[in-house]
Amino acid sequence: MSLLIFSNNAESSLAQGLTPTATTITVSPATGNLFPQPLANQEFYATLTDVATETINEIVLVTTRVGDSMTVVRGQDNTTAKAWQAGDLFAMLVTAGTQERFLQQDQYYGVNINNDVGTPTPVYPLLAQQTNGQTTNLFTSNPKYQYNPSSGQLKAETMYANNGLFVNKQTISTSYIIATGDSAMTTGPSILAPTVVITVSAGSRFVVL
């Protein structure tokens, strides 16, 4: 979704009439600069109102502006594209569509969660200072603590068991290659599940305690 942009007191009138299918609006000469100029991924809402009664309106979404000419998406925010006459009003007003694009205090502040099992490079786990409720602060671990979604491997400089116990299953259920220069251990008795192979590379060591 693009970012909404704003200007104060931006209002003008149409320099020429519009059909219901037109997507370009031209406002009175030298008044276009009263309105924002969207860059990439920016836009703003504006409202057309008939000058005769000021009771008929249409909301449009402006995606580009060059001088007094604007490219728009018609019939926004539950309004219908209509025919308009030169001199009808064009202004930035408060709209429901604008307000609904903002988060409110009671809305959930969250992020999308993705069950990633394919990323081959280490990522940093996110940490919070609380265990319940809502938070707007998350902290990333530093390179001393990393997780690899592809291999399921968790790396830390030091593993510390606060309760004094390290626990492992007696059945080794996944094949593993102990790389050269690495050592591995498990507390036995240990059983290899069917088809599981532990490969001990040259210069590495595997110990069953």
Stockholm file with secondary structure:
# STOCKHOLM 1.0

chainA/1-209         MSLLIFSNNAESSLAQGLTPTATTITVSPATGNLFPQPLANQEFYATLTDVATETINEIVLVTTRVGDSMTVVRGQDNTTAKAWQAGDLFAMLVTAGTQERFLQQDQYYGVNINNDVGTPTPVYPLLAQQTNGQTTNLFTSNPKYQYNPSSGQLKAETMYANNGLFVNKQTISTSYIIATGDSAMTTGPSILAPTVVITVSAGSRFVVL
#=GR chainA/1-209 SS CCEECCCTTCEEEBSSCBCTTCCEEEBSTTCGGGSCCCCTTEEEEEEEECTTTSCCEEEEEEEEEETTEEEEEEEETTCCCCCBCTTCEEECCCCHHHHHTSCCTTSCCCCCCCCCCCCCSCBCCEECSCSSSCCSCCEECCTTEEEETTTTEEEESCCCCTTSCCCCCSEECSCEEECTTCEEEECSSCEECTTCCEEECTTCEEEEC
#=GC SS_cons         CCEECCCTTCEEEBSSCBCTTCCEEEBSTTCGGGSCCCCTTEEEEEEEECTTTSCCEEEEEEEEEETTEEEEEEEETTCCCCCBCTTCEEECCCCHHHHHTSCCTTSCCCCCCCCCCCCCSCBCCEECSCSSSCCSCCEECCTTEEEETTTTEEEESCCCCTTSCCCCCSEECSCEEECTTCEEEECSSCEECTTCCEEECTTCEEEEC
//
